[in-house]
Amino acid sequence: MTVSKFLVAAATILLSATTFAAGTHGGGHDHGAASGEPGKASEASRTITVEMYDNYYEPGSIIVSPGETVRFVVENKGSLVHEFNIGTPEMHEGHQEEMMMMVEHGVIQGGKLNHDMMEMDMGNGQSMKHDDPNSVLLEPGQRQEVIWKFSDNSNIEFACNVPGHYQAGMYGDVKVQ
């Protein structure tokens, strides 16, 4: 990462912290519903490898068919914790508040996750497990799969909602054709 990209990312994180500091662990627990539903591995028509770097993805966009089930193999090749999350822009906006809480409570610590803190009860039966089927949260070097059956919604993207990452450009379009 160049110095200028690092400074932009750092400034974005600081601004995001101020913007989302009042966030709650409430909204958005319909994670991914408008973009589809969990898929079955046996129904995946193809596998797409997604590499996460510090504030961008490779590939930067994907094309899917309505009703298609895709296996995503997601690997974090960056030096920070990153997320791969499939949803609408509105869902990502709500989820960013939850991710801010994960930072505020010490769950996300730059390049590592405090797994013990992920079990913490946040009230209303909510925890910070980050176990939604449309999403993975990975430390550097980690790799996981997401199997997703896409809806016909054309307003879908994949994004990293760790504070400041989305704002720094870490999202990509899902083109449903």
Summary of the structure (lengths in Angstrom):
residues: 177
radius of gyration: 15.4
end to end distance: 33.8
largest distance: 44.4
contacts: 558
relative contact order: 0.28
helix: 24%
strand: 34%
